[in-house]
Amino acid sequence: MNTTLILQQLFNGLALGSLYGLIAIGYTMVYGVIRLINFAHGDVMMVGTYIAILAVSVLLLPWWAAFLLTIFATAFVGVVIDKIAYKPLRNASRISSLITAIGVSFFLENLFLVIFGGVPKSFPIPALFSGTLHIKGVILPVISIIVPIVALAFLAILMYILHNTKYGIAMRALSLDMDTTRLMGANVDAIISFVFAIGSSLAAAGGIFWALKYPSINPLMGIMPGLKAFAAAVLGGIGSVPGAAIGGFIIGIVEILAVALFPPLAGYKDAFAFLLLIFVLLFKPTGIMGEDLERGRF
Amino acid sequence: MKRNQILTILSIILLFLFLWYANNNLSAYYIRILNNTAIFLMLAASYNLINGVTGQFSLEPNGFTAIGAYTAAILTLTPAQKEAMFIISPMVPWLQNLHMSFFPALIVAGIVTAIVGFLLGFPVFRVRGDYLAIVTLGFGLTIRVVSNNTISITNGPLGLKGIENYTNLWWTWGFAVVTLIIIMRLINSEFGRAMKAVRDDEDAAIAMGINTFKIKMIAFVTSAFFEGVAGGLLAHLITTISPTLFTFFLTFNLLIIIVIGGLGSMTGTAIATILVVWGSEILRFVEQPMHIFNFTIPGIPGMRMVIFSILLIVIMIFAREGIMGQKEFSWDSLFKLFKTKKVANK
């Protein structure tokens, strides 16, 4: 294994990691605000890619318009899921909400299986994103360079929203104490909807880039990225947005490099994220950036 | 007390009389569904022991069932069969020559699964609540990845074929009844009360001097044992197993059963198992073309799972208690019901 190859794999890992990171932000924000593992988040990403494919191939929109439409439509889907399935359970036990979230996840997967069938569809890739770059012998797909840049841009925008806008400040307040935030006159329901909208739109962005990188989409495609992104969110410290991004990068790079360095392990790559997750929970349950959000995690 | 035991034994005899009738008179299709009902009853009851009674929400039964199914199948397959089947890479020699009859194989399957559950318990019970759910989900997934890749033990994605069809109504219902009796006795013992204490308030249980880790472990290992045995029965019912059989889908079905029946009630689990297993057979009509007057409505394959997932969401929102809540059936309460009715009639 020479340096060029390692460098190449490192970039691939970075690209995959930023996808995990984009999805992980949605988990971490929803968990931070209403303490719910949004099991259906990976499936929301899948819904996003199907909206994108419909926008491009049925509505015949140019790719940038299709992507914008996808992001807004998926945000709407996320908000609707919250209103219908999670809001009635806001005061119930957390396990009830988790079971409901599992139900929503299965509902989305099976609904899309019924509508679109299980046969993978190919995702149309705009010319801008195909192609490869050759830099001093390192061969890089263009998409592997664009993805981390876009992910970091989204992260910067999100950090700006969280720290400099009224809604962002309200969100951070909500994650500390919902009742007090309500007493301060903030519209808690609207803020939670906004959190779901942000999380789902980032999942949509992640989904679009996932489909550009692995252009074969099917209704069950959201499961693995969703679970790994959750592992990333916990690794980074659940409740922390930069933590989710860092966790995503770590899991993406570890996954790619482990397979590149030890090819016989390739079959086991889907298990890495979970072993990592178990180790993190055992030795540092608050993750890299997280604070102790609750008692009982030890 | 004595009356109740006699009544219980009588109803078990009645159940087996019905099975004897079914075995001789019903078609293979119905016998198959009856077998499925018993296996799902075992799985759901043991799953409810850890999820409902002990309140440790976990998502691992597909992993445990897979371990049980593979262990039992590897043990009952003859060395010659194994040699013919493992074409990608030959089987590990000591497993290759291992051979047992059906019943010991099932017990070994249960014990192996229980040992895995015991080892898994150490890391996973250091976390609670939704983290436990995700970690155990990851375990189920890891088992699938491992069974896909350890080709010299599990034959990888090709799976194991030609498993002898030993499972019949007597085995499945026999084990289901034994499972229920043991789990009910466990629930009504000192340990069972501790399990409920852990569920209702873990901190209070610790304060009362309960070793919560030990209690969770007892529930988890018991549940793993019976899920392993049920996996073995399943393998010898369908005769072909592969890693794709043990996806999260299996866990989801069990979750629906215990939620409908009521988390923490074995009676509810029994009722819900019958409802879900037979209901999903009845619901097959939505996946076949329908003729209403002169219109033909095309069947929609996969629609049953959509219905089941909507059902799960609706139950969680509107009827979180399920059918039985945390209550159990008992002869005493049945008699009391009749007595109060008589009084009301007067």
Interface residues (C-beta under 8 A of the other chain):
Chain A: L36 I37 A85 P88 L89 A92 R94 I95 S96 L98 I99 T100 I102 G103 V104 F106 F107 N110 L111 L113 V114 I223 L227 F230 A231 V234 G267 Y268 D270 A271 A273 F274 L275 L277 I278 L281 L282 P285 G296 R297 F298
Chain B: G55 F57 P123 V124 R126 V127 R128 G129 D130 Y131 A133 I134 V135 L137 G138 F139 L141 T142 V145 V146 N148 N149 E202 F248 F252 L255 V259 I300 P301 G302 M303 M305 V306 F308 S309 I310 L312 I313 M316 I317 R320
